[in-house]
Amino acid sequence: NEAHATRYSVHPGADKMYHDLRGLYWWPGMKKDIAMYVSKCLTYSKVKAEHQKPSRFLQQPEIPEWKWEKITMDFINKLPRTHSGHDSIWVIVVRLTKSAHFLAVRENYKTEKMARLYINEIIAKHGVHVSIISDRDSYFTSRF
Protein backbone atom coordinates (compact mmCIF):
# COMPACT_ATOMS: atom_id res chain seq x y z
CA ASN A 1 0.00 0.00 0.00
CA GLU A 2 2.87 2.44 0.74
CA ALA A 3 4.17 2.17 -2.82
CA HIS A 4 0.76 2.99 -4.28
CA ALA A 5 -1.36 5.13 -1.98
CA THR A 6 0.94 7.62 -0.25
CA ARG A 7 0.79 11.30 -1.11
CA TYR A 8 4.15 10.96 -2.88
CA SER A 9 3.22 8.00 -5.08
CA VAL A 10 0.05 9.53 -6.60
CA HIS A 11 -1.57 6.13 -7.25
CA PRO A 12 0.70 4.94 -10.08
CA GLY A 13 -0.44 2.41 -12.63
CA ALA A 14 0.70 -1.21 -12.49
CA ASP A 15 3.65 -0.76 -14.87
CA LYS A 16 5.07 2.24 -13.00
CA MET A 17 4.55 0.62 -9.63
CA TYR A 18 6.28 -2.57 -10.81
CA HIS A 19 9.17 -0.54 -12.24
CA ASP A 20 9.54 1.42 -8.98
CA LEU A 21 9.48 -1.70 -6.79
CA ARG A 22 11.49 -4.21 -8.81
CA GLY A 23 14.81 -2.72 -7.70
CA LEU A 24 13.87 -3.18 -4.05
CA TYR A 25 11.71 -6.33 -3.99
CA TRP A 26 10.97 -9.45 -5.96
CA TRP A 27 8.67 -12.45 -5.54
CA PRO A 28 7.19 -15.02 -7.94
CA GLY A 29 4.21 -13.52 -9.75
CA MET A 30 5.12 -10.01 -8.61
CA LYS A 31 4.00 -8.26 -11.81
CA LYS A 32 0.64 -10.08 -11.79
CA ASP A 33 0.09 -9.32 -8.09
CA ILE A 34 0.81 -5.63 -8.61
CA ALA A 35 -1.55 -5.47 -11.60
CA MET A 36 -4.30 -7.11 -9.52
CA TYR A 37 -3.71 -4.74 -6.60
CA VAL A 38 -3.80 -1.63 -8.77
CA SER A 39 -6.92 -2.83 -10.63
CA LYS A 40 -8.80 -2.87 -7.31
CA CYS A 41 -7.78 0.69 -6.36
CA LEU A 42 -10.82 2.98 -6.56
CA THR A 43 -8.77 6.18 -6.67
CA TYR A 44 -6.59 4.92 -9.53
CA SER A 45 -9.65 3.85 -11.53
CA LYS A 46 -11.02 7.40 -11.25
CA VAL A 47 -7.84 9.30 -12.10
CA LYS A 48 -6.28 7.17 -14.84
CA ALA A 49 -5.93 8.96 -18.16
CA GLU A 50 -8.69 7.17 -20.06
CA HIS A 51 -11.28 8.51 -17.60
CA GLN A 52 -10.12 12.12 -17.85
CA LYS A 53 -12.24 14.39 -19.99
CA PRO A 54 -10.14 16.76 -22.11
CA SER A 55 -10.93 20.41 -21.47
CA ARG A 56 -11.32 21.08 -25.19
CA PHE A 57 -10.01 19.89 -28.52
CA LEU A 58 -6.36 20.60 -29.20
CA GLN A 59 -5.73 22.43 -32.43
CA GLN A 60 -2.46 22.61 -34.28
CA PRO A 61 -1.69 26.33 -34.65
CA GLU A 62 -0.77 27.40 -38.16
CA ILE A 63 2.84 28.28 -38.88
CA PRO A 64 3.38 32.06 -38.84
CA GLU A 65 4.63 33.82 -41.97
CA TRP A 66 6.44 36.68 -40.26
CA LYS A 67 8.75 37.01 -37.28
CA TRP A 68 6.96 38.40 -34.18
CA GLU A 69 3.58 37.93 -35.86
CA LYS A 70 2.57 35.16 -33.43
CA ILE A 71 4.01 34.48 -30.00
CA THR A 72 3.54 32.19 -27.03
CA MET A 73 4.00 33.13 -23.41
CA ASP A 74 4.15 31.46 -20.04
CA PHE A 75 5.63 31.90 -16.57
CA ILE A 76 8.27 30.07 -14.59
CA ASN A 77 7.16 30.62 -10.99
CA LYS A 78 8.28 29.82 -7.46
CA LEU A 79 11.95 30.61 -8.11
CA PRO A 80 14.32 31.78 -5.36
CA ARG A 81 13.87 35.53 -4.84
CA THR A 82 16.62 37.72 -6.32
CA HIS A 83 18.15 40.74 -4.57
CA SER A 84 15.74 42.94 -6.53
CA GLY A 85 12.76 40.87 -5.39
CA HIS A 86 12.02 38.96 -8.59
CA ASP A 87 10.75 35.41 -8.11
CA SER A 88 9.42 34.52 -11.56
CA ILE A 89 10.40 34.64 -15.23
CA TRP A 90 7.97 35.67 -17.95
CA VAL A 91 8.91 33.69 -21.07
CA ILE A 92 7.79 35.11 -24.43
CA VAL A 93 8.67 33.02 -27.50
CA VAL A 94 8.41 33.94 -31.18
CA ARG A 95 6.66 30.98 -32.80
CA LEU A 96 8.40 31.28 -36.17
CA THR A 97 12.03 31.51 -35.01
CA LYS A 98 11.75 30.18 -31.44
CA SER A 99 13.74 33.18 -30.23
CA ALA A 100 12.67 34.27 -26.76
CA HIS A 101 12.55 37.11 -24.27
CA PHE A 102 12.93 36.30 -20.58
CA LEU A 103 11.58 39.02 -18.31
CA ALA A 104 12.29 38.98 -14.57
CA VAL A 105 9.03 39.61 -12.73
CA ARG A 106 7.44 39.16 -9.34
CA GLU A 107 4.64 36.68 -8.90
CA ASN A 108 2.54 39.32 -7.14
CA TYR A 109 2.71 41.92 -9.94
CA LYS A 110 -0.72 43.33 -10.78
CA THR A 111 -2.13 42.95 -14.29
CA GLU A 112 -1.57 46.65 -15.02
CA LYS A 113 2.15 46.36 -14.17
CA MET A 114 2.46 43.28 -16.41
CA ALA A 115 0.72 45.11 -19.26
CA ARG A 116 3.10 48.09 -18.93
CA LEU A 117 6.09 45.76 -18.90
CA TYR A 118 4.76 43.96 -22.00
CA ILE A 119 4.26 47.24 -23.86
CA ASN A 120 7.68 48.63 -22.88
CA GLU A 121 9.74 45.48 -23.41
CA ILE A 122 7.97 43.65 -26.24
CA ILE A 123 5.58 45.83 -28.25
CA ALA A 124 7.93 48.85 -28.23
CA LYS A 125 10.71 46.69 -29.71
CA HIS A 126 8.75 44.33 -31.99
CA GLY A 127 5.32 45.85 -32.68
CA VAL A 128 1.85 44.48 -32.03
CA HIS A 129 1.34 40.75 -32.55
CA VAL A 130 -1.42 39.08 -34.54
CA SER A 131 -1.91 36.34 -31.93
CA ILE A 132 -0.71 35.25 -28.53
CA ILE A 133 -0.94 31.65 -27.33
CA SER A 134 -0.81 31.06 -23.59
CA ASP A 135 -2.13 28.75 -20.93
CA ARG A 136 -5.04 29.85 -18.79
CA ASP A 137 -2.94 31.80 -16.29
CA SER A 138 -4.95 34.44 -14.44
CA TYR A 139 -2.80 37.20 -15.98
CA PHE A 140 -3.97 36.17 -19.43
CA THR A 141 -7.60 35.41 -18.60
CA SER A 142 -8.11 38.74 -16.85
CA ARG A 143 -8.15 42.12 -18.58
CA PHE A 144 -4.60 41.77 -19.97
C-alpha positions in Angstrom: 0.0 0.0 0.0 2.9 2.4 0.7 4.2 2.2 -2.8 0.8 3.0 -4.3 -1.4 5.1 -2.0 0.9 7.6 -0.3 0.8 11.3 -1.1 4.1 11.0 -2.9 3.2 8.0 -5.1 0.1 9.5 -6.6 -1.6 6.1 -7.2 0.7 4.9 -10.1 -0.4 2.4 -12.6 0.7 -1.2 -12.5 3.7 -0.8 -14.9 5.1 2.2 -13.0 4.5 0.6 -9.6 6.3 -2.6 -10.8 9.2 -0.5 -12.2 9.5 1.4 -9.0 9.5 -1.7 -6.8 11.5 -4.2 -8.8 14.8 -2.7 -7.7 13.9 -3.2 -4.1 11.7 -6.3 -4.0 11.0 -9.4 -6.0 8.7 -12.5 -5.5 7.2 -15.0 -7.9 4.2 -13.5 -9.7 5.1 -10.0 -8.6 4.0 -8.3 -11.8 0.6 -10.1 -11.8 0.1 -9.3 -8.1 0.8 -5.6 -8.6 -1.6 -5.5 -11.6 -4.3 -7.1 -9.5 -3.7 -4.7 -6.6 -3.8 -1.6 -8.8 -6.9 -2.8 -10.6 -8.8 -2.9 -7.3 -7.8 0.7 -6.4 -10.8 3.0 -6.6 -8.8 6.2 -6.7 -6.6 4.9 -9.5 -9.7 3.8 -11.5 -11.0 7.4 -11.2 -7.8 9.3 -12.1 -6.3 7.2 -14.8 -5.9 9.0 -18.2 -8.7 7.2 -20.1 -11.3 8.5 -17.6 -10.1 12.1 -17.8 -12.2 14.4 -20.0 -10.1 16.8 -22.1 -10.9 20.4 -21.5 -11.3 21.1 -25.2 -10.0 19.9 -28.5 -6.4 20.6 -29.2 -5.7 22.4 -32.4 -2.5 22.6 -34.3 -1.7 26.3 -34.7 -0.8 27.4 -38.2 2.8 28.3 -38.9 3.4 32.1 -38.8 4.6 33.8 -42.0 6.4 36.7 -40.3 8.7 37.0 -37.3 7.0 38.4 -34.2 3.6 37.9 -35.9 2.6 35.2 -33.4 4.0 34.5 -30.0 3.5 32.2 -27.0 4.0 33.1 -23.4 4.1 31.5 -20.0 5.6 31.9 -16.6 8.3 30.1 -14.6 7.2 30.6 -11.0 8.3 29.8 -7.5 12.0 30.6 -8.1 14.3 31.8 -5.4 13.9 35.5 -4.8 16.6 37.7 -6.3 18.1 40.7 -4.6 15.7 42.9 -6.5 12.8 40.9 -5.4 12.0 39.0 -8.6 10.7 35.4 -8.1 9.4 34.5 -11.6 10.4 34.6 -15.2 8.0 35.7 -18.0 8.9 33.7 -21.1 7.8 35.1 -24.4 8.7 33.0 -27.5 8.4 33.9 -31.2 6.7 31.0 -32.8 8.4 31.3 -36.2 12.0 31.5 -35.0 11.7 30.2 -31.4 13.7 33.2 -30.2 12.7 34.3 -26.8 12.5 37.1 -24.3 12.9 36.3 -20.6 11.6 39.0 -18.3 12.3 39.0 -14.6 9.0 39.6 -12.7 7.4 39.2 -9.3 4.6 36.7 -8.9 2.5 39.3 -7.1 2.7 41.9 -9.9 -0.7 43.3 -10.8 -2.1 42.9 -14.3 -1.6 46.6 -15.0 2.1 46.4 -14.2 2.5 43.3 -16.4 0.7 45.1 -19.3 3.1 48.1 -18.9 6.1 45.8 -18.9 4.8 44.0 -22.0 4.3 47.2 -23.9 7.7 48.6 -22.9 9.7 45.5 -23.4 8.0 43.7 -26.2 5.6 45.8 -28.2 7.9 48.9 -28.2 10.7 46.7 -29.7 8.7 44.3 -32.0 5.3 45.9 -32.7 1.8 44.5 -32.0 1.3 40.8 -32.6 -1.4 39.1 -34.5 -1.9 36.3 -31.9 -0.7 35.2 -28.5 -0.9 31.7 -27.3 -0.8 31.1 -23.6 -2.1 28.7 -20.9 -5.0 29.8 -18.8 -2.9 31.8 -16.3 -4.9 34.4 -14.4 -2.8 37.2 -16.0 -4.0 36.2 -19.4 -7.6 35.4 -18.6 -8.1 38.7 -16.8 -8.2 42.1 -18.6 -4.6 41.8 -20.0 
